């Protein structure tokens, strides 16, 4: 397993973060413990959960599975379950710590932004959680770049803990974060933990065009799978064939594509079987040249584009492309 620095945290974290959303749903307590034990055995030391996953059971099962592991050898992230007002933030972390049976988490995340949010109250409450020793770092999920920047400006002005991570959906189909969000993270030295790297399982190759829907339960319940399959079916066929020709699993190729973006700290891979854990730990072994990564990228017509001057040759100044540039500035 390869390891990487997580901004603001002393522990090198595994390049793969184990997602536990299925704990308490597809995975009972015994299976959850077995999955965590296998992950630890194979070098994964980072775990992502949330209070809302299986109504708190995910946190309970994860905490139980980690109870005998030295606390300073693992990295655990969880998320605010309630609102983003001070009372909800403080109550939520206390409840999460109780379910996890831990004195602190390593990363505490606002799960989603909400209309009319009070950033000063939110950042003040998150700072209380840090000062109180309940979390080492704070961050957010699904924040636009401008909102994260505004929240951190308020924190900096008050001497409070900064948001150090933005957890976002990122995969070969969902690429909107390439605009502004990934460049901001690279410049500001923010962690990016990428959820849904396999596009709800579509990029595993288990569901292909023309395949009976009964063979993929997720495809029958999530409209996004059907929509993406209809939009990108031929691209998916080329992608799966490419992976097989390289002798790797499509899921490993999809996760490696995400992981190799220099702005991404970790892809989060949710698991519900020991085989999936064993597959996940091999993702860092997948090595793509720049040309190969571009070849995979070009299989899907999902680049964020805008009308006008987007691809015209000879155009020196192009604002849409600037918004995706990871190297416009260097921050010392």
C-alpha positions in Angstrom: 0.0 0.0 0.0 1.2 3.5 -0.8 0.7 6.4 1.7 0.3 10.1 1.3 0.3 13.2 3.5 -3.1 14.5 4.6 -2.9 18.3 5.0 -2.6 19.2 8.7 -2.4 15.7 10.0 0.7 13.9 11.2 -0.3 10.4 10.1 0.5 9.3 6.5 -2.8 7.9 5.2 -3.2 5.1 2.7 -3.9 6.1 -0.9 -7.2 4.2 -0.6 -9.8 5.2 1.9 -12.2 2.5 2.9 -15.9 3.7 2.6 -18.3 2.2 5.1 -21.7 3.3 3.8 -22.8 -0.3 3.4 -22.0 -1.1 7.0 -25.4 -1.7 8.7 -27.1 -2.1 5.3 -25.6 -4.8 3.1 -23.0 -5.6 5.8 -24.0 -6.9 9.2 -21.7 -6.4 12.2 -19.7 -9.6 11.7 -19.0 -8.9 8.0 -18.2 -5.2 8.8 -15.6 -6.4 11.3 -14.1 -8.8 8.8 -13.9 -6.2 6.1 -12.1 -3.7 8.4 -9.7 -6.5 9.6 -8.8 -7.4 6.0 -8.3 -3.7 5.1 -6.0 -3.2 8.1 -4.1 -6.4 7.3 -3.5 -5.1 3.7 -2.4 -1.7 4.8 -5.5 0.5 4.6 -5.5 2.9 7.6 -8.1 5.5 6.5 -11.9 5.0 7.0 -14.8 7.2 6.0 -18.2 7.0 7.6 -21.2 9.3 8.5 -23.9 9.5 11.1 -26.6 9.3 8.4 -25.2 6.0 7.0 -27.7 3.3 8.1 -29.1 5.6 10.8 -25.8 5.5 12.7 -25.1 1.7 12.4 -22.1 2.4 10.1 -20.4 4.4 12.8 -21.3 1.7 15.4 -20.0 -1.2 13.3 -16.8 0.7 12.3 -16.0 1.7 15.9 -16.5 -1.9 17.1 -14.2 -3.1 14.3 -11.5 -0.7 15.3 -11.7 -0.9 19.0 -8.5 -2.9 19.5 -6.4 -0.9 17.0 -4.0 1.8 18.5 -5.9 5.0 17.9 -2.9 6.9 16.6 -2.4 4.4 13.8 -5.7 5.0 12.0 -7.5 7.9 10.3 -11.3 8.1 10.8 -13.6 10.7 9.2 -17.2 11.2 9.9 -19.8 13.9 9.1 -22.4 16.2 10.7 -25.7 14.5 10.8 -28.0 17.4 11.6 -28.1 21.0 10.6 -25.1 23.4 10.4 -26.0 25.6 13.3 -23.8 25.5 16.4 -26.1 23.2 18.5 -26.5 20.7 15.7 -22.7 20.5 15.0 -21.8 20.0 18.6 -24.6 17.5 19.3 -23.8 15.6 16.2 -20.1 15.1 16.9 -20.9 14.0 20.5 -23.4 11.4 19.2 -20.9 10.2 16.6 -18.1 9.8 19.1 -20.5 7.8 21.3 -21.4 5.4 18.4 -17.7 5.1 17.3 -16.6 4.6 21.0 -13.7 7.1 20.3 -12.5 10.1 22.1 -12.0 12.0 18.8 -12.1 11.6 15.1 -9.4 12.7 12.7 -11.7 14.6 10.3 -15.1 16.0 10.9 -17.0 17.1 7.8 -20.0 19.3 7.0 -22.0 16.9 4.8 -23.8 19.3 2.5 -24.1 23.1 2.2 -27.6 24.5 2.7 -29.3 27.6 1.5 -28.8 30.7 3.7 -26.1 29.0 5.8 -24.4 31.1 8.5 -20.7 30.6 7.8 -19.5 32.4 10.9 -21.7 30.2 13.2 -20.7 27.1 11.3 -16.9 27.8 11.4 -17.1 28.9 15.1 -18.8 25.6 16.0 -16.3 23.5 14.1 -13.5 25.4 15.8 -15.1 24.5 19.2 -14.9 20.8 18.2 -11.2 21.1 17.4 -10.3 23.1 20.5 -12.4 20.7 22.6 -10.3 17.8 21.3 -13.2 16.1 19.6 -11.7 16.2 16.1 -8.2 16.9 14.8 -9.3 18.5 11.5 -12.5 19.8 10.0 -13.6 19.9 6.4 -16.6 19.9 4.2 -18.3 17.8 1.5 -19.8 19.0 -1.8 -18.8 22.7 -1.3 -18.3 25.0 -4.3 -14.9 26.6 -4.4 -16.3 30.0 -3.5 -18.1 28.8 -0.5 -15.1 26.9 0.9 -12.9 30.0 0.3 -15.4 32.3 2.1 -15.7 29.9 5.1 -11.9 29.8 5.4 -11.6 33.5 5.1 -13.9 33.9 8.1 -12.0 31.3 10.0 -8.6 32.9 9.3 -9.9 36.3 10.4 -11.0 34.8 13.7 -8.0 32.6 14.3 -10.2 29.5 14.0 -9.5 26.0 12.5 -9.6 26.0 8.7 -11.5 23.6 6.5 -8.7 21.2 5.3 -10.7 18.9 3.1 -13.4 18.9 0.5 -15.0 15.5 -0.1 -16.6 15.5 -3.6 -17.9 13.0 -6.2 -15.4 12.4 -9.0 -15.2 9.8 -11.6 -14.9 9.4 -15.4 -18.6 10.5 -15.8 -18.9 13.1 -13.0 -16.1 15.6 -13.8 -17.6 18.9 -12.7 -15.1 19.3 -9.8 -12.3 19.7 -12.4 -13.6 23.3 -12.7 -12.4 25.5 -9.9 -12.6 22.9 -7.1 -9.6 20.8 -7.9 -7.5 23.8 -8.8 -8.4 25.5 -5.6 -7.4 22.4 -3.6 -4.1 22.1 -5.3 -3.2 25.8 -4.7 -4.6 26.0 -1.1 -3.1 22.5 -0.1 -6.6 21.1 0.6 -7.2 17.4 0.7 -9.6 16.1 -1.9 -11.3 12.8 -0.9 -13.2 11.5 -3.9 -16.4 9.5 -3.4 -18.3 7.6 -6.1 -15.0 6.9 -8.0 -16.8 3.9 -9.6 -19.9 5.9 -10.6 -22.3 3.9 -8.4 -20.7 0.6 -9.7 -21.2 1.4 -13.3 -17.5 1.5 -14.0 -17.0 -2.0 -12.6 -18.4 -3.5 -15.8 -20.9 -5.6 -13.9 -23.7 -3.8 -15.7 -23.4 -3.4 -19.5 -25.6 -2.4 -22.4 -28.2 -5.1 -23.1 -27.6 -6.9 -19.8 -30.8 -7.9 -17.9 -31.4 -5.4 -15.1 -32.0 -8.3 -12.6 -28.3 -8.9 -12.6 -27.5 -5.6 -11.0 -29.7 -4.6 -8.1 -28.3 -1.1 -7.8 -29.2 -0.4 -11.4 -32.9 -1.2 -10.7 -33.1 1.3 -7.8 -30.9 4.3 -8.8 -32.1 6.2 -11.8 -28.5 7.6 -12.3 -27.3 4.2 -13.3 -29.9 3.8 -16.0 -29.3 7.4 -17.3 -25.6 7.0 -17.5 -25.8 3.6 -19.1 -28.0 5.0 -21.8 -25.8 8.1 -22.3 -22.4 6.3 -22.1 -23.0 2.7 -22.9 -20.6 2.5 -25.8 -17.9 4.4 -23.9 -18.4 1.9 -21.1 -17.9 -1.0 -23.4 -14.6 0.5 -24.7 -13.5 1.2 -21.1 -14.2 -2.4 -19.9 -12.4 -3.9 -22.9 -9.4 -1.6 -22.4 -9.1 -2.7 -18.7 -9.3 -6.4 -19.6 -6.7 -5.9 -22.3 -4.4 -4.5 -19.7 -5.1 -7.4 -17.4 -6.7 -5.3 -14.6 -10.2 -5.0 -13.3 -12.4 -2.1 -14.6 -13.0 -1.0 -11.1 -9.3 -0.8 -10.4 -8.7 1.2 -13.6 -11.6 3.6 -12.7 -10.2 4.2 -9.2 -6.7 4.6 -10.5 -7.8 7.3 -13.0 -9.2 9.3 -10.1 -6.3 8.7 -7.8 -3.7 9.8 -10.4 -5.2 13.3 -10.6 -2.5 15.3 -8.7 -5.2 17.2 -6.8 -6.8 14.1 -5.3 -5.6 12.8 -2.0 -7.6 9.6 -1.9 -10.5 7.9 -3.7 -13.0 6.5 -1.2 -13.9 2.9 -2.2 -17.0 1.5 -0.6 -16.9 -2.3 0.0 -19.3 -5.0 0.9 -17.1 -8.1 0.4 -13.6 -9.3 1.1 -13.0 -9.6 -2.6 -13.7 -5.9 -3.0 -11.2 -5.0 -0.2 -8.5 -7.2 -1.9 -9.3 -5.5 -5.2 -9.2 -2.0 -3.7 -5.7 -2.4 -2.2 -4.3 -3.2 -5.6 -5.5 0.1 -7.1 -2.2 2.0 -6.4 -0.3 -0.7 -8.4 -2.1 0.4 -11.6 0.3 2.7 -13.4 -0.9 4.8 -16.3 1.3 6.9 -18.5 0.0 10.4 -19.3 -1.0 9.1 -22.8 -2.9 6.1 -21.3 -4.7 8.3 -18.8 -5.7 10.6 -21.6 -6.8 7.7 -23.7 -9.1 6.5 -20.9 -10.4 10.0 -20.4 -11.2 10.5 -24.0 -13.4 7.4 -24.0 -16.1 9.4 -22.2 -17.5 12.6 -23.6 -17.9 14.1 -20.2 -15.4 17.0 -20.1 -17.0 20.1 -18.7 -17.4 22.4 -21.7 -18.9 25.8 -22.5 -20.1 27.4 -25.7 -17.8 29.6 -27.6 -14.0 29.5 -28.3 -13.7 26.3 -26.3 -11.6 24.4 -28.8 -10.8 26.9 -31.5 -7.2 26.7 -32.5 -5.0 29.7 -31.9 -7.0 31.1 -29.0 -4.6 32.3 -26.3 -7.0 33.5 -23.7 -9.7 31.0 -22.8 -11.5 31.5 -19.4 -13.2 28.1 -19.4 -9.9 26.3 -19.6 -8.3 28.6 -17.0 -10.9 27.4 -14.5 -9.6 23.9 -14.8 -5.9 24.7 -14.8 -4.1 23.2 -11.7 -0.9 25.3 -12.1 -1.8 28.9 -12.6 -0.2 29.9 -9.3 2.1 28.5 -6.6 1.4 29.2 -3.0 4.4 29.1 -0.7 
